[in-house]
Structures are given as C-alpha cells and as structure tokens.
Amino acid sequence: MSVEAPTGAGRQPDPVPIAESMGWSAPGVRVLVAGIVMLLAGVVLLALGVSLGPNAAGPIALIWAAAVLIIAGYLAVRGLTSVVAGEARVIQLFGRYRGTVRAAGLHWVNPFARRRKLSVRIRNHETALAKVNDADGNPIEIAAVVVWQVKDTAQALYAVDDFIQFVAIQTETAVRHIASSYPYTSGPDGGLSLRDNADEITQRLSDEIAARIRPAGVMIIESRLTRLSYAPEIAQAMLRQQQASAVVGARTRIVEGAVGMVQLALRRLQEEDVVELDEERKAAMVSNLLVVLCSEQATQQVVNTGSLYQ
C-alpha cells in the first residue's frame, strides 16, 4: 500500500529492504504418520536388540537402526507446525528470513528453523484521550480508533522493534498533528475544521497514519475520531459563544422574514386599493408590524381612540 505522506507529517525512514515471500513447507499429515511409524519401529528394534543380548548376532546393527529411526522420527515430528486461519508462521533459519507460511493446516518445515507466530487478523487500536491545542490555539480533547492489519509479515517482525507499539505511538502522533493543524470550528474563511468536515479530516488522518506506519508493513483499513470536544476549562465559554452565534443567526432570519412580510402587506394594500397611506402612516405601520413579528413575547393591543396624529 503506497500512500504519500501529508505535508507536515515528517519523513519516515525507508523500510528495511526485506519483503514477505512464500515459505517452503510440505503436507504435515503425511510427515506426522511417517514420523509416528519411524518412532514405533525404532522402539521395537531397540527393544529387540536389547533383548537379544550382546552374545547374539546383529544386536549392534539393530540398535543403530533403531537410533536412526528414532532420530528421523523425532526430526519429522519436530518439524511439524500448525497454522490457524488468521495467523501466519514466519520461518527463520540461523538468523535469516526463509519465508512465511499463511495457508491454514498442518505443515512440515525445516525442523531446525524457528517458527514465529504472527496474527494477520484485523485489529482495533483506540488512542487515549489527548489534550491538544487546535490551529486557533484552543485546547481540545481528541481521541481516535484505527482499524489495521498486518500486510507484510517480514517487515512487521524485522523492520521495527515492536510493530504493535510502533502502530500505537505513530497513531497518537498523527492524531495530535491533525488536531493541531485544523481549527475546531470553521472560521470566516470557510476552511476545513475538525467538527464541520469530519469525512475530510478522517481521510487525511488515515493517509497520515498510513504514511507513518508504512515501514512496519501494516495496512490501515479505516480510522475515525471517537471523541472531539473542547477542554473543560473553556467548554462553557465556547458553548456561550456558540449559543450567541445561533441566536444572532436566528434573529437575522427572523428580521429578513419580517421585512418580507411588511413589504408584501404594503404592496397588497396598494394593489387592492384598500386604504391610502402617506409616508408617516406607512412608517407607523411598518414599526407596528416589525414589533409584532420580531418580538419574542406576545404583543398587547393598544386601542387608539384618537387619530393617528393625536
């Protein structure tokens, strides 16, 4: 999986020049049967050679044949290794990588080789809740979950010291970098923000994590932010700011609607010739309508027993 590192993610070291290859193995069931037969035959020959005694003809040959069969049977059984679905066996002989066995079942490999078990199942890693300053300098709390899987078993074991810890540290580093690169909410310029552009942010987070853990032979399947909020010390202040912005936006919409309704009323009165209003009466009507439409509380009617000008 080749992913370009995002700007500011930092250049990761090139992976160790080793790649996963298919390791040699033989069907294990046949070798198991052969090994058991050789062990039993060796035990029988050994018992026969001992029972004949040193004065009988050929006991030494029987004992040597028994020893050869027992050693061969032991090596046959010792080379057996079982591979469970979702796991792999990395073959290492005298310090050198000799391939990976991924097929599930019973296999026989070189009995002198070291077989290192490695899970290739899909894993989840959830970062701890971290407190970071966003691009505007506001302290926020952020956490993420990453779904990953080992793609190259050779790089996972030989390119890094501990690939699980490597994934955890690099994931947390990427989350902190992403959190400090964008504001919590969009500003006047309308750029990307952590809260308002979740899909774009998570995609960039996945790209950055993939670039950082590439040397470990790990593939990122998905990453998501699981926690995103202001830090407790500024949460109340930011909540009041958001409430004020919401109130201002609602008031703006109310005023726009009220002005439209007043314009419609004046135009209908003029078109249907219901009453003729001079400028002063129009101003009074506009004032009364705006008070009625924009007021948060119910208005009370006042009966004017005189004229408009008294």
C-alpha positions in Angstrom: 0.0 0.0 0.0 1.7 3.1 -1.2 0.5 6.4 0.4 2.1 9.8 0.1 2.9 11.4 3.4 0.8 14.6 4.0 2.5 17.9 4.3 4.0 18.3 7.8 3.7 14.6 8.7 7.5 14.3 8.7 9.6 12.0 6.5 9.6 8.4 7.7 12.7 6.2 7.3 12.8 3.8 4.5 11.7 0.3 5.4 14.2 -2.5 5.9 15.0 -4.0 2.4 13.1 -7.2 3.1 9.7 -8.3 1.8 7.4 -11.2 2.6 7.9 -14.3 0.5 6.2 -17.7 0.5 8.0 -20.1 2.7 8.5 -23.8 1.7 6.5 -26.4 3.5 5.4 -29.9 3.0 2.0 -31.5 3.9 2.2 -32.2 7.6 -0.3 -35.1 7.9 1.9 -37.5 5.8 5.0 -36.5 7.7 3.2 -37.0 11.0 2.2 -40.5 10.1 5.7 -41.3 8.8 7.2 -39.9 12.0 5.0 -42.0 14.3 5.8 -45.1 12.2 9.5 -44.5 12.5 9.4 -43.8 16.2 7.4 -47.0 16.8 9.7 -49.0 14.6 12.8 -47.6 16.3 11.4 -48.5 19.7 10.6 -52.0 18.5 14.1 -52.5 17.0 15.7 -51.1 20.1 13.8 -53.4 22.4 14.6 -56.4 20.1 18.3 -55.5 20.1 18.5 -55.2 23.8 16.6 -58.5 24.3 19.0 -60.4 22.1 21.9 -59.6 24.4 25.5 -58.9 23.5 26.2 -62.5 22.5 23.6 -62.7 19.8 24.3 -62.0 16.1 23.4 -58.5 14.9 22.2 -56.7 18.1 24.5 -53.7 17.4 23.1 -53.3 13.9 19.6 -53.4 15.3 20.4 -50.8 17.9 22.0 -48.5 15.3 19.0 -48.9 13.0 16.7 -48.1 16.0 18.7 -45.0 16.8 18.5 -43.8 13.2 14.7 -44.4 13.1 14.1 -42.7 16.4 16.2 -39.6 15.3 14.4 -39.5 12.0 11.0 -39.8 13.6 11.9 -37.1 16.1 13.0 -34.7 13.4 9.9 -35.4 11.4 7.7 -34.6 14.4 9.7 -31.6 15.4 9.3 -30.0 12.0 5.5 -30.1 12.2 3.8 -26.8 12.7 0.1 -26.0 12.6 -1.2 -22.7 11.1 -4.6 -21.4 12.3 -6.8 -19.3 10.0 -5.9 -15.7 10.6 -2.4 -16.4 11.6 1.0 -16.9 9.8 4.3 -18.6 10.6 7.4 -16.7 9.8 10.3 -19.2 9.1 13.7 -18.1 10.4 16.8 -20.3 9.9 20.1 -19.4 11.5 19.0 -15.8 11.8 17.9 -15.5 8.2 14.3 -15.0 6.9 13.2 -18.0 4.9 9.6 -17.1 4.1 6.1 -17.1 5.6 3.5 -19.8 5.7 0.0 -18.4 5.6 -2.1 -21.4 4.5 -4.1 -22.9 7.3 -3.4 -26.5 8.2 -0.6 -28.8 9.4 2.7 -28.1 7.7 6.2 -29.6 7.9 9.1 -27.2 7.6 12.8 -27.5 8.4 13.0 -28.9 11.9 15.9 -26.6 12.8 14.1 -23.4 11.7 12.5 -21.1 14.2 8.8 -20.6 13.5 7.5 -17.3 14.8 3.7 -17.0 15.1 2.1 -13.7 13.9 -1.5 -12.8 13.8 -2.7 -11.3 10.5 -6.3 -10.7 11.7 -7.9 -7.2 11.6 -7.2 -5.3 14.8 -8.5 -2.2 16.5 -6.4 0.4 18.3 -8.1 3.2 20.2 -5.9 6.1 21.3 -6.0 7.6 24.7 -7.9 10.8 25.2 -5.3 13.6 24.4 -5.5 17.3 25.1 -4.2 19.3 22.2 -4.3 22.9 21.0 -6.1 23.3 17.7 -5.0 25.6 14.9 -6.6 28.6 16.7 -4.9 27.8 20.0 -8.0 26.5 21.7 -7.4 23.4 24.0 -9.4 20.4 22.8 -9.8 16.8 23.7 -9.5 14.3 20.9 -9.3 10.5 20.5 -9.5 8.2 17.5 -9.8 4.5 16.7 -7.8 2.9 13.9 -8.6 -0.4 12.2 -5.4 -2.0 10.9 -4.0 -5.3 9.7 -0.5 -6.7 9.1 0.1 -6.9 5.4 3.8 -7.8 5.2 4.9 -10.2 8.0 8.6 -9.9 7.2 8.6 -6.1 7.7 6.4 -6.3 10.8 8.9 -8.5 12.5 12.3 -7.3 11.1 11.8 -3.7 10.1 10.7 -2.4 13.6 11.4 -3.5 17.1 7.7 -3.9 18.2 5.2 -3.3 15.5 2.2 -3.1 17.8 3.8 -0.4 19.9 5.0 1.3 16.8 1.5 1.5 15.4 0.2 2.8 18.7 2.8 5.6 19.0 2.6 6.7 15.4 -1.2 6.7 15.5 -1.2 9.0 18.6 1.4 11.3 16.9 -0.7 11.5 13.7 -3.9 12.3 15.8 -2.1 15.1 17.6 -0.7 16.5 14.4 -4.0 16.5 12.7 -5.7 18.1 15.7 -3.2 20.9 15.8 -3.4 21.6 12.0 -7.1 22.5 11.8 -9.4 24.6 13.9 -12.2 23.1 15.9 -14.9 25.0 14.0 -14.8 26.8 10.7 -13.8 30.4 10.7 -14.9 33.3 8.4 -12.6 31.9 5.6 -14.6 28.7 5.5 -11.6 26.4 5.6 -11.6 22.8 6.9 -12.4 22.3 10.6 -12.4 19.2 12.8 -16.1 19.4 13.7 -17.6 20.5 10.4 -15.5 18.4 8.0 -15.4 15.0 9.7 -15.1 13.0 6.4 -12.2 15.0 5.0 -10.4 15.1 8.3 -10.7 11.3 8.9 -9.4 10.7 5.3 -6.4 12.9 6.0 -5.9 11.2 9.3 -5.9 7.8 7.6 -3.4 8.9 5.0 -1.0 10.3 7.6 -1.2 7.2 9.8 -0.6 5.0 6.7 2.4 7.1 5.8 3.9 6.9 9.3 3.5 3.2 9.8 4.5 2.2 6.3 7.9 0.8 7.5 6.2 -1.7 9.7 4.3 -3.5 6.8 0.9 -2.5 8.3 -2.2 -1.6 6.3 -4.7 1.0 7.5 -8.3 -0.1 6.8 -10.1 2.8 8.5 -9.7 5.5 11.1 -12.4 7.5 12.9 -12.4 10.2 15.5 -14.2 8.8 18.6 -14.0 11.9 20.8 -13.8 15.6 19.9 -14.7 18.3 22.3 -13.4 21.5 23.9 -11.3 21.1 27.0 -13.3 21.5 30.3 -11.6 24.8 31.1 -13.1 26.6 28.0 -16.1 24.4 27.3 -18.6 26.7 29.0 -17.2 29.8 27.3 -17.2 28.2 23.9 -20.8 27.0 24.5 -21.9 30.5 25.2 -20.2 31.7 22.1 -21.9 29.1 20.0 -25.3 29.9 21.6 -24.7 33.6 20.9 -23.9 32.8 17.2 -27.0 30.7 17.0 -29.2 33.5 18.5 -27.7 36.1 16.1 -28.3 33.8 13.1 -31.9 33.1 14.2 -32.6 36.8 14.7 -31.2 37.6 11.3 -33.6 35.1 9.7 -36.5 36.5 11.7 -35.7 40.0 10.6 -35.4 39.0 7.0 -38.7 37.2 7.1 -40.4 40.2 8.9 -39.2 42.7 6.3 -40.5 40.5 3.5 -43.9 40.2 5.2 -44.1 44.0 5.7 -43.2 44.6 2.0 -45.9 42.1 1.0 -48.5 43.8 3.2 -47.8 47.3 1.9 -47.8 46.0 -1.7 -51.1 44.2 -1.3 -52.7 47.2 0.3 -51.6 49.4 -2.6 -52.6 47.0 -5.3 -56.1 46.3 -3.9 -56.6 50.0 -3.0 -57.8 49.1 0.5 -56.5 52.3 2.1 -54.3 55.2 1.0 -51.4 55.7 3.4 -49.0 58.6 3.4 -45.3 58.2 4.4 -45.9 58.8 8.0 -48.7 56.2 8.2 -46.6 53.7 6.3 -43.8 54.3 8.8 -46.1 53.7 11.7 -47.5 50.5 10.1 -44.0 49.2 9.4 -43.0 49.9 13.0 -46.0 48.1 14.4 -45.6 45.1 12.2 -41.9 44.7 12.9 -42.6 44.9 16.6 -45.3 42.2 16.3 -43.2 39.9 14.1 -39.8 40.3 15.8 -40.8 40.3 19.4 -40.0 37.2 21.5 -43.1 37.7 23.7 -46.7 38.1 22.8 -47.7 41.7 22.0 -50.6 43.6 23.6 -53.0 45.5 21.5 -53.5 49.2 22.3 -56.7 50.9 21.1 -56.2 54.4 19.8 -59.4 56.4 20.3 -58.0 59.5 18.6 -56.4 60.0 15.2 -53.0 58.9 14.1 -51.7 62.4 14.5 -53.0 63.0 18.1 
